[in-house]
Amino acid sequence: MKAVALCSVLFGAFLASAALPASAAAATDYDCADFANQAEAEEYLLPGDPYNLDGDDDGIACEDLPCPCSYTPGGGEAPPPPPYRLKMSTARHLSFRAARKFTRRNPNVTTTSLGTCRRHGEQRIVCLATALGETASSRTTCHLRIGVRAVDRHPRATLTRANCGTRRTG
């Protein structure tokens, strides 16, 4: 009799322990209505999708919820912005404008010519220019160095060096 009672107590304890995790699992069963946005639901998307948050098996939980999202609506992960590469033509144009500005402000020179430009990185180019001026008795030559940098994807030219010399011609 004691053995039968002990067996029934153990069997009852087994049934209670088996029933407890099932009810605990039912209490933590999530669906898309439990989340405010898609990114929040994505945190609960586990391997095997035990909560069935990814109905179409594309790896994205609760796609119909509003953003913020862990993906770009309309397809795939959001790609990072491409790195900005300063164009040589842009650098040459801005360098020539900086050299002309120098020529307009300097009464000894009247003409400007742009020389070579060299790349010093993805967002930095250095150009050389020459400014010339001539009078009846002297000739002025200025060698200009102009740096062009992209700051927040906006290229800017800066006159970094101006070496001028004047020679008497008469």
N, C-alpha and C positions, 0 to 999 in steps of 0.2 A: 504494500500500500504506500509506504514511504517512497519507493522507487517511482510509482506512478505519479504521485504528487510532485516529486522532484522533477520528473520529466515534463509534466504539464506546466510547472513554473518556468523551467528553462525554455520550453517551446513558446510560452507566452512572452517571455523576455525577448526571444529571438524575433517574434512577430512585431513587437513594439519597436525594437531597434531597426528592423527592416522598414517599418512604416515611418519612422522619424525622418530619415534622410529624404524619403520621397516627399513628405510634406514640406520639409525645409527647402528642397529643390523647387517645389511648386511655388513657395513664397518668394523665391528669387528668380522666377521666370520672367524675362524681359521681352517686351515687344516694342515696336517703333513708337507707339503712343507714350511710352515712358520717358522719352527723350525730347529735349527742347529743340535740338538741331542735329544735323547729320554728323558733324564732327564728334559730338558727344556720344552718339550711337556707335560710331566707329571704334571707340575705346572698348566697347563690350563685344566686338566681333572677335570671337576666339576661333582657333583652328577647329574645324569640324562644324562650326556654326551651331552650337548647342541651343541657342535661343532663337534660331531661324530669323536672324535680322537681315540676311542676304537672300532674299527670295529668288533672285534670278542667277545666283552663283557667279557673279562677276567680280567678287572680292570687295564690293562696296556696300556698307551697311546702310539701310534705310535711306535710299537715294531720294525719296520723295519729300523728306524733311527739309525745312529751310536751311540756308547757310547761316553761319560759317560752315564750310564743307572741308573735308579732307581731300577733295578732288575738284577739278574744274567741271562745273555743270556742262554737259554736252560731250564729255569724253576725256578720260584719262587724268593722270596727275598733272598739275599745273607745272609747266616747264620753267626752269629758272630763266631770268632774262638773259639774253645773249650778251657776252662781253662786248663792251664798246671799243671799237677800233677806229681811231682818228684817221680820216682819209687824207691822203697826201694832197689831193686837189684842194681840199678845204684849208689845209695848213698853208699851201702856197698862196691862196687867195688872201687869207688873213695876214700873212707876212707882207705881201705887197701893199696892203692897205696900211699896215703899221709903218712901212718904209716911206710911203707917200706922206703920211702924217708927219714924219720926221722932216721930210723935205719941205713941206709947207711951213713948218715952224722955224726952220733954219735958213736965214737969209743968204748964206754963202753957197748953198747948193740949189740946183734947179731941176735936175733929172734923177730918176731912180731906176735901177734895174735889179731884178731879182736873180740871184745865183742859184746855187744848189740847196737842196733840202735833204736832210738825213733823218731817218727814224731812230729814235732813242728809246723805244718802247711802244706798247700798244696805244698809249694815250699821250705820247710826247714826240714832237718833231721839232728840229732846229733848222732854220733857214738862214742863209747868208744873202745879204743884199749890198748894193753899192749905190751911193748917192754922189753925184758929181755937180760941180759948179765952176764956172769960168768967167773971169772978168778980163779986161785988157791987160792987167798986170799980174794976175795970180790964178792959180788953179787949185780948187779944193776937192779932195777925195775923202769920202767917209765910208768906212767898212762897218756894216751893221750886222749884228747877230740878233735874230728874233726867235724866241722860244714860243712854241704853240703847245698848249696843254688842254686836255679835255677835263673840265671840272664839272662833275655831275652831268656828263654827256653834253656839255656845252663848251665848244672850243673857244679859247681865248688866246690872243697873241700879245706878247710882251716884248718890247725892245730891251734886250738884256745887255747889249754892249754897243757902243758907237765910238769908233776910233777915227778921228778926223785929222787930216794934215793939209796944210796949205803951202804951195810952192810959188815962188815968184817966177813969172814967165818973161819978163821984159827987161 
